[in-house]
Amino acid sequence: MKPWEIYSWQAPGWPEPHPAVIISEGSRVANKPEVNILLCSTKEIRRPAGPTEIILDKSDGLDWPTLCKCDLIYSVAKAQLSNPRGEVTVERRRHIAHKVVQSLAFAGL
């Protein structure tokens, strides 16, 4: 398990698992039981990404174009992540990081 990999995670009360991108730094992923993730949709996207979203697709290991929501970070136990699905492409990592920062209160500092 490492940063930028995509796994499945089923949030409590949700009917199905969703793709989840690990965004924690490598030493946390290696040494701590919890990691930070971003959730993606389970359905194929049929609209452009919004200002706090990015579209991931087959090049990232997903089955179809999928929205990744960069405005809400979840902390989850690594043990709850299953079914490795792929890894975010190097080109998209910077875009995700930028959108995460934009969606937080840090953007105006």
VENPETA-V182062 format. One record per residue. N is the residue number from 1. OMEGA is omega as a letter, one per 40 degrees, with the letter a starting at -180 (999 if undefined). D_CENTER is the distance of its C-alpha to the mean C-alpha in Angstrom with 1 decimal. Layout:
# VENPETA-V182062
((N:OMEGA:D_CENTER) (N:OMEGA:D_CENTER))
This chain:
# VENPETA-V182062
((1:a:13.6) (2:i:12.4) (3:i:9.9) (4:i:7.6) (5:a:8.3) (6:i:6.7) (7:i:8.6) (8:i:9.8) (9:i:10.2) (10:i:13.0) (11:i:13.3) (12:i:17.0) (13:i:19.1) (14:a:16.8) (15:a:18.5) (16:i:15.9) (17:i:12.8) (18:i:9.5) (19:a:6.9) (20:a:4.3) (21:i:2.7) (22:i:5.7) (23:i:6.8) (24:i:10.3) (25:a:13.3) (26:a:15.0) (27:i:17.9) (28:a:16.0) (29:a:14.1) (30:a:17.6) (31:a:19.7) (32:a:18.2) (33:a:17.5) (34:i:14.5) (35:i:11.2) (36:a:8.7) (37:i:5.2) (38:i:3.2) (39:i:4.7) (40:i:6.0) (41:i:9.8) (42:a:12.1) (43:i:14.7) (44:a:15.6) (45:i:15.3) (46:i:18.9) (47:i:18.6) (48:i:17.5) (49:i:14.3) (50:a:15.3) (51:i:15.5) (52:a:12.2) (53:i:10.3) (54:i:9.7) (55:i:10.6) (56:a:9.4) (57:a:12.3) (58:i:14.6) (59:i:14.6) (60:i:11.0) (61:i:12.4) (62:a:11.7) (63:a:15.0) (64:i:15.0) (65:a:13.6) (66:i:10.7) (67:i:9.4) (68:a:5.9) (69:a:7.2) (70:a:7.4) (71:i:10.4) (72:a:9.7) (73:i:8.5) (74:i:9.3) (75:a:11.4) (76:i:12.0) (77:i:14.5) (78:a:13.6) (79:i:16.3) (80:i:14.4) (81:a:11.8) (82:i:13.6) (83:i:14.1) (84:a:12.5) (85:a:11.4) (86:a:11.1) (87:i:9.9) (88:i:8.6) (89:a:12.1) (90:a:13.8) (91:a:14.7) (92:a:11.3) (93:a:10.2) (94:i:12.9) (95:i:12.2) (96:a:8.7) (97:i:10.6) (98:a:13.4) (99:i:11.8) (100:i:10.4) (101:i:14.0) (102:a:15.6) (103:i:14.2) (104:a:15.6) (105:a:19.4) (106:a:19.5) (107:a:19.7) (108:a:23.4) (109:999:24.6))
